[in-house]
Amino acid sequence: MSHVLLCAGASVAIYKSCDLASKLTQAGHAVRTVLTPTAARLIDPQLFEAITGEPAASTEFGVERRGPMDHIDLARWADIVVVAPCSADLAGRIAGGLAGDLVTTSLLALEPGVPRLLCPAMNSVMFAQPAVARNLAQLVGDGWTVVEPDEGHMACGEAGLGRLAEPTEIAERVEALLGG
Ligand SMILES: Cc1cc2nc3c(=O)[nH]c(=O)nc-3n(C[C@H](O)[C@H](O)[C@H](O)COP(=O)(O)O)c2cc1C
């Protein structure tokens, strides 16, 4: 049993991270979820709490606060981190070392040895942008494993490369990084 910190950005593909949270929980892992504030406008953290039986939050201020410094506690708690879905904006913020919300602050507080997976999800034109490629290359250089998106239908009505990888594949990558 491992501690999985699941971080979710504001992509329509966030519905798939509910399935991922369920799969990881059923595999016996403790899964705590952190959503960006924008992601929490798409889906309520409470749903992740119901799926995982563990805390989920989008801020460490106010009523969602769990302790004196949630970002440090979450970072210390995590055996592995999965960012799924990772929006273009979130990838840029992580690559840039920004820490303006609970997701990015927790990621910045991670010890160097903690394995970290990042699963981009976005429109194919967005994914093909040099700026996005630059940010993802930076993240790989910084020790992130990037799970390539799939090709196919997207919610915007287009088809192309940018669909979030399937939860089964992401869960397998988590197990592989945990050495399972
Ligand atoms: C319904 C909806 C779906 C979206 N899907 C995506 C997406 O799949 N990928 C992406 O990069 N941005 C997407 N966006 C735009 C992001 O939500 C926006 O860039 C946001 O600021 C990213 O927030 P985050 O960095 O906290 O994830 C979407 C916006 C909306 C309203």
PDBQT file of the ligand as one rigid body, heavy atoms in Angstrom, charges set to zero:
ROOT
HETATM    1  C1  LIG A 201     -14.876  23.002 -19.835  1.00  0.00    +0.000 C 
HETATM    2  C2  LIG A 201     -13.437  23.358 -19.940  1.00  0.00    +0.000 A 
HETATM    3  C3  LIG A 201     -12.534  22.397 -20.326  1.00  0.00    +0.000 A 
HETATM    4  C4  LIG A 201     -11.180  22.705 -20.449  1.00  0.00    +0.000 A 
HETATM    5  N1  LIG A 201     -10.323  21.727 -20.825  1.00  0.00    +0.000 NA
HETATM    6  C5  LIG A 201      -9.011  22.006 -20.914  1.00  0.00    +0.000 A 
HETATM    7  C6  LIG A 201      -8.087  20.997 -21.260  1.00  0.00    +0.000 A 
HETATM    8  O1  LIG A 201      -8.447  19.831 -21.507  1.00  0.00    +0.000 OA
HETATM    9  N2  LIG A 201      -6.777  21.295 -21.291  1.00  0.00    +0.000 N 
HETATM   10  C7  LIG A 201      -6.314  22.558 -21.023  1.00  0.00    +0.000 A 
HETATM   11  O2  LIG A 201      -5.103  22.767 -21.072  1.00  0.00    +0.000 OA
HETATM   12  N3  LIG A 201      -7.172  23.559 -20.708  1.00  0.00    +0.000 NA
HETATM   13  C8  LIG A 201      -8.499  23.307 -20.652  1.00  0.00    +0.000 A 
HETATM   14  N4  LIG A 201      -9.364  24.311 -20.301  1.00  0.00    +0.000 N 
HETATM   15  C9  LIG A 201      -8.831  25.630 -19.982  1.00  0.00    +0.000 C 
HETATM   16  C10 LIG A 201      -8.291  25.603 -18.560  1.00  0.00    +0.000 C 
HETATM   17  O3  LIG A 201      -9.320  25.271 -17.669  1.00  0.00    +0.000 OA
HETATM   18  C11 LIG A 201      -7.670  26.959 -18.171  1.00  0.00    +0.000 C 
HETATM   19  O4  LIG A 201      -6.491  27.149 -18.910  1.00  0.00    +0.000 OA
HETATM   20  C12 LIG A 201      -7.386  26.983 -16.698  1.00  0.00    +0.000 C 
HETATM   21  O5  LIG A 201      -6.863  28.243 -16.342  1.00  0.00    +0.000 OA
HETATM   22  C13 LIG A 201      -6.375  25.887 -16.313  1.00  0.00    +0.000 C 
HETATM   23  O6  LIG A 201      -6.422  25.781 -14.945  1.00  0.00    +0.000 OA
HETATM   24  P1  LIG A 201      -5.361  24.894 -14.168  1.00  0.00    +0.000 P 
HETATM   25  O7  LIG A 201      -4.026  25.406 -14.623  1.00  0.00    +0.000 OA
HETATM   26  O8  LIG A 201      -5.632  25.229 -12.797  1.00  0.00    +0.000 OA
HETATM   27  O9  LIG A 201      -5.526  23.490 -14.580  1.00  0.00    +0.000 OA
HETATM   28  C14 LIG A 201     -10.724  24.026 -20.186  1.00  0.00    +0.000 A 
HETATM   29  C15 LIG A 201     -11.656  24.994 -19.782  1.00  0.00    +0.000 A 
HETATM   30  C16 LIG A 201     -12.990  24.663 -19.684  1.00  0.00    +0.000 A 
HETATM   31  C17 LIG A 201     -13.955  25.741 -19.277  1.00  0.00    +0.000 C 
ENDROOT
TORSDOF 0
